[in-house]
Amino acid sequence: MAKQFFGTDGIRGRTNAGVMTAVTAMKVGQAAGTRFLRGDHRHRVVIGKDTRLSGYMLENAMVAGFTSVGMDVVLLGPMPTPAVALLTQELRADVGVMISASHNPYEDNGIKLFGPDGFKLSDADELTIEAMLGEDLGLAPSAEIGRARRIEDARGRYIHAVKQSLAKAIRLDGLKIALDCANGAAYQVAPSAFWELGAEVVALGVEPNGRNINLNCGSTHVAALQETVVASGADIGIALDGDADRLIVVDEKGQIVDGDQIMALIGSEWAAQGRLAGGGVVATVMSNLGLERFLRGHGLDLVRTAVGDRHVLEAMRKGGYNVGGEQSGHMILLDHATTGDGTVAALQVLAALVQSGKRASELLHLFDPVPQLLRNVRFAGGKPLEADSVKAAIADAEASLNGSGRLVIRPSGTEPVIRVMAEGDDADHVEAAVASICAAVEKVAA
C-alpha cells in the first residue's frame, strides 16, 4: 500500500494547508501513541522541534493527541533532530517526535517519528500509523489521560553526548570556527559544544524569530558563511541546516566542501585508525563518481542506496557499516548516533584537522569530482516519467554518455518535481544529457 502522508523523511508540507495542520498533528499523536502503547508501564513520548513559528501550534496539537490516548509527554523545546533520537533512548521513551521541515523554508513544517530504539520508524510502522489516521481511535479513561512536562536540562544532556563523540585527548584550542546554525534547532547547542571544547566561535544564524530559519543561511545557503570565514580569518566554516541533521563545510579560502568529501575524509580516517566497520561507506545514488573512485583507491567499497537518509541507514544496519551519508550533508555515524547528526560529524572533521596539522583546504579536498549536473523540473500532476517520449530521451541520453557516466532521474519525495541528474567525465555530454531529458519532461508536464 502506498503512503499518503509519510514521504522520504516523515510527514512534511506547507503549514495550514494540505496535510500539515493541527488536526493532522493531533491525529498523528493519537495514532502513534496508540501504536506504541505496549506493556503495563507508564508510557512516554519525547517531543522536540526546530524554531519555526508553526512549531508551537503543532507541538500543542501533538501533546493533545498523545495525552488523549494515555501517553505522558516530555517537551524538549528547540533541539536538533539527533537530540530527540538520543533522548528518546535515554529517557526510556516509547516514541520520539521531531517537529521540523529540515532545510525547507519556515512556511513548511513536518513530523519525524522515532521508535524506542532511537531509530526512525520502519515503513511498516509508518503504514500502520497511516491506516490508523482514518480510524476512530479509543481514548484513555479520564483518570488515565497523560501529563506533559518540560525538561530544562535537555540542551546540556545533548551537548555532553556530542562531546563524548571525541576522544578526551582532542581539544579545539586555537581553532577559529565560523558556525552557521541556520537560525534553527542547534542555535544554542552547537556553539556551546564547540566553545566548551576550546574553539573560538564566530556564530551566524543564531537569532531565530520564527520566520528566518534557513533564510539565506545554513547548509543550503552558504554564501554568508563563505564571506564570514574569509573576512574573519577563520580556520574553517561549518553550516548546519534547520534541524541540524546535516552539514556543509567551508575551508579557510571560502571553498565549499560537500557531503561526498566529508564521507571520503571520515571513511579514510576511520579506516586508517581501524575504526571503519563493513569495509566501506554507504551513500546514495547521488554521490559523485569521484567518491567511489577515491574509496576504491583506498581498498574501500561504496554501497549505493536510493535517495534519503533512511535508505542509507537501512543499508548500514543490514551490512554492518558505521559510516554513511548523502552528498547534501547528512552524515550518519552509527558509533555515535542513530540518525544524521551535523554537529557530531563536524567534530569528526575538526578532530582530523587538529590531528593532521594541515589547513582545511589541504585536508578536505580529497578527490576531484567528475562533472555532475542536477536540475529540477516542476510538474502539475500525473507521472511524466512514464511517458514514452521521456523514456526515449532518457535512453538517448544514457547512450550519449557511452559508459563513462551515470543518470539518476527520480521524482522528489517532498515536492512535485522531477530531479534529473547526470555525471560523467565529459562536461559537455553531461550538460546535453540533462538538457534533453528536462526538455522532454517539461513538454509532457506542460
PyMOL commands that set and color helices and strands:
alter all, ss='L'
color gray80, all
select helices_A, chain A and resi 22-35+55-68+81-90+123-133+142-144+154-164+189-196+223-232+259-272+289-297+309-319+342-356+360-363+384-386+388-401+427-445
alter helices_A, ss='H'
color red, helices_A
select strands_A, chain A and resi 6-7+10-14+44-49+72-78+95-99+108-114+148-150+176-180+200-204+236-240+247-251+256-257+280-284+301-305+323-325+331-333+372-378+405-411+417-424
alter strands_A, ss='S'
color yellow, strands_A
deselect
rebuild
show_as cartoon
